[in-house]
C-alpha cells in the first residue's frame, strides 16, 4: 500500500536567531526562518503556494511579508500533535493542492507562574509549566505523591508534575534510575557544545545534574527543557522536485500520530503514553524497522520522554531504555544510535520538536558540521510530544 507522505520531500530548512529573552518580535523571527527555508530549497517566495503553522505568527502576515497568496494547508492530518502542520503539508502536496508548502513554528518565552488557588470552590487554572519562574524565584516543587488525587490536591497544573508520575511508575516497574535519566541530559549537553546556536553549551557532569534543584520528583532542573525565543521553518515539496533540489532531498518515508486517547493517565498500559500509538502507526506505513535507524532526534521536553520514545519506537523493549542509555556510549554521536545530535531541547532550547526536524534533515543531508555523524545517516526518526498527544516521522535520504 502506498501512503501519501511518500509523495513528499523536505526540500528546505531555515532557522532564525535563537536566544533567551531576546525581545525580538515573533514576526521578525518567523520571517528569518521562512526566508532561509525558501532560499535553502532553491525557491523564490513566488514559488510557495501553501502555508501551514501551529498558530503563532498568523499565516496572513507571512503571506503579506512575502507578497504572495499561499493557500492554508494546515489541516489534513490532525493527529500528529505538534507535527500535524508538517504532516498536513505532506498530504497537500501529495493531493496536488500545492507544490511547495512552507511550515513554520515560532516560540517566544513565557513568563510567570501558576497563581495559587485561594478559593477551594473555584475551578483550577489551565495547565502551565510551573518551572518557568522568573529569575531569582524558586518554583513550587511537588514531591512524592501516592496517587492522582494527591497530585490534583497539590495543584499540579504542570506537565512536569503529570509526567513525573509516569517516570516514577517506570522506575518502580523496571528499576530505571535517576542517573539513567541524567545520561539523556549529559548527552544533549555534550552535543550542544558543538552547536553554535544552542543556548547552553557549557560542560555538565553527572554531579552537576544530580545537584540541580528539584522541580517535581524525580525531575530536577536539568530534566526540563529550556525556554527560548526562535523560529524554525521547513519547505515541504512534491517529490518530483527532488531532482531540482539544491541539497539532497529528505524523503518522508512514514508518519504516525495519536489523538490522545486515554489522556494523561487513563490508559490500560500506563505508564505508556500517546507515543506508543503514534510509533505503531508510523511503522505500519513502511517496510523499514527500528534496526534500520541510523540517527534519532527524540523529544526531550523532559528526560523521561526520550526514554519513553526509545521504547515506544521499538528501539528498546519495555523497561530497557534506561540500561540502553546508561553510560552514554550507545547514544553518542559515534554510538550505535546517535541521539539528539543538536543538543536537544534540554540544552539547545525548546522549539516544540521543530529543531529536531531541522537537525534530522541536516544529518541526513550530511551538513551538520562539527556534530555530523561520521557515517552519513540514511534513515532517521524525529518524534515530538508525550502524555496525551504525539507524532513521529521516519525520514530517509
Phi, psi and omega in degrees: 000138178260135180251151190301327184296337180290348177267011183237150172230159171262105189267339183207150178224151179210148180222142180273185166299146181236139177183178178252129180051052184286333185077003179283129179302144181302323181295323178296316179297317179302312184292327175301312182292316182297312181296321179296319180294319180296316178297317180300327180280356182075027184244167169255160181305324182291347176281341183282119180241008176215156182213144179210145179203171178273000177103028176268260175296123184303140179301327180298324179290322178294316176303316181295318180296322181274351182059047177228179177226062181290141181284152177287116179242029186275359178236160181138337175212088191271003184253015181269009181061226182295339178270001182306318179300323179292316180294322177294324177295322176300317178294322181297317180286328178294324180271005177060030171278346176201160178252322179226117181245127175264129181240135182219156173224125180241132183238137169230140187302142177258139179248171174091171181232173176286127179293146178288132182286120180269322183264114183296339180269353182282150178294150180291155177290167180292167177302140177208158179272106186291343180278356177273070182260155177300152180302139178091351180252143177269132179282158173293136180248137177259119181274208183296131180241141181276329181199179183297324180297320177298321182296314180295318180299330180275011179059054180272087185258012184248148174301330178302321182288316181296313184287337174300326178294315177302316182296315181297323178294321177298320178298318181293321183285321192238357180079018177302139186247161175300321180297324178294321172301321182299328180293334173294315180294316182293321178297318177298318183292320181291330175286323179298332179300337180260005181249107184296343179269348181295142183279332178238111185238355182291147179302147177226136179256169176297324177298319177300314181299312184291334182274354183296149183297149181291140172249303178202111187312125010262013185278129168257184185303321184279000171273353188248142183290166190255117177295138180216173168255136177171173178214145176226139180229153176221144175257122175261123184236161173298142185301332182289353175279350184306323182293335182258356183291132183290342176245170172302122178291135178267118184270143178268105184280320182195154177227159176206148180209163178224137184269009173093022177302129181096347177060212184285325187215003180268055176243138179294334181258020176311134020267016174295161186225190185300335181298335178297318180287319180296316180295319180299319178295318180299312182294335179288348184254017182208158173270351177287161181227171179304333180290346179275351184289134176255337183203151182221130174245095189252141185303130180227049171303328169219149184307320184296329180300325178293317175301317181296322177293320178303321180281320180298322181282355179081010176291325175230156172282171178304127178082000184261354183293323179301305176299328180297319182271347185303129181089340174081357184289315184295331184259004178289167182300333178255018181269186181297324179218090177305131189237132174047061189291347179269353182116346179069176180288343182287333181233321179287314179138153185278114173238028178053036175089349182287334174290326175299319178294317178301313180293322178302319177294315180301315181295317181291329177279349182075031187237028185269010174064224184301332183265009179298132173296132192301313174271107187309123181296150175251334181226132178219160178235143176236133179228150182218135171102181181175183184066236186271347181223148182196157176211154178210154181225136174259123186242151178217159182209000000 
